[in-house]
Amino acid sequence: MIDILVYLFENYHDFSAHPKHEALARKLGAVGFDEKEISEALSWLAELRRSPVHPFDYDNRSTRILSFDESNKLGMECHRFLLFLESAGLTTGAQREIIIDRAMILDDNPVPVGKFKIIVLMVLWSSQSGLEPLIVEELLYDDEPLLLH
């Protein structure tokens, strides 16, 4: 699923520019992605589109305490990375909540930081945040080889 998300980011620079669900599924299948992974990725993206955007601002002096399940699922490395993003002003409190929500549905336990970075990238991309090339490089190209295309 993660490889498909990266493929979409690399080929559709505008989040809303990719084709409709059925056409996109056919295109991804033609490129060589597995049908089950295509279905998972498109469902994940559909849920991302429906993620509620909280209409209120978060106080940047507050700290988000992860629940027990969130803490176990994200692990210390992802949690530290999330704190870094927010303290550096790269994500908002609302985006943080969407990132956590999207990470919680992955099968991985804990979520590898490489996959977590792709989730962050997708959330920022979907919110049409101006993505600086250095941020994209940090999120896409982890020290550990994750993507095989």
Secondary structure by P-SEA (a helix, b strand, c coil): caaaaaaaaaccccccccccaaaaaaaaaaacccaaaaaaaaaaaaaaaacccccccccccbbbbbcaaaaaaacaaaaaaaaaaaaaccccaaaaaaaaaaaaacccccccaaaaaaaaaaaaaaacccccaaaaaaacccccccccc
